[in-house]
């Protein structure tokens, strides 16, 4: 799993750089495989916005899908169909908005407004692997409650 150095600084008072932090973590028994700049993630996280799930209800035409309403800090809320088992109202989540390009290996795909099982979806709530931040696809990334929407 990849962890943001800036996120880590929210929890630990750090007056040292990323490499020194990695060395300390390694010396305490935690494995640090490497340090990457966010720009090294394919797409550089362009088009990814922090959203807050305002509502989440079961999709009427699919057992494993939910229909969410997500606030991304703009003039209107987005309706997003989500297949993650861990999505629920009140969560802060990474959202790929319409027009965002995401990557799976060497393949890319563009997020667009689409109908999924009869319901419109205007974006995508993302898991680690969809953002290139890890390999997990067990559920969406749930951000800290302090994360700012927008």
C-alpha positions, 0 to 999 in steps of 0.5 A: 500500500502506498501512503502519502507523506503529507497524510502521514504528517497529519498524524506525526509531527515531522520536521524531517524529509520523506527519506529520513522518515522512511529510514526511521520507519524501517528502523522500527520494523516497518517495511518501506519499499520506496518513495515515489512522487505523486507525479509518478502515478500514471495520470498524476491524479489529474481529475481526482477530487475529494468527495463526500458520500451524502447518500447511499442506497441499494441499486434497484436493478443490481444486487451488488451495486449502490446508488450514491449521491456525492458532494464534490464541492461544486454547484451540484451533487453527482449521482454515482453508481458504485460496486464497492461493498464498503461504500456508505453515507458520510465517507470522504472518498476519491472521485474520478469526475467526468473526463478523467483518464484512469489506467489499468496497466498500459490500458487507459479509459475515460470516465464519462456519464453513463447508464449502469443498469438503468441508473445514470452514473456521473463519475467513479468512486475509486479503489487503490488499484484504480488510482495506481496507489496499490493493488487492492480492489476490495473496496473504495479508498475511505479518506480521513474525515478531515479531508476537505471536499473539492 
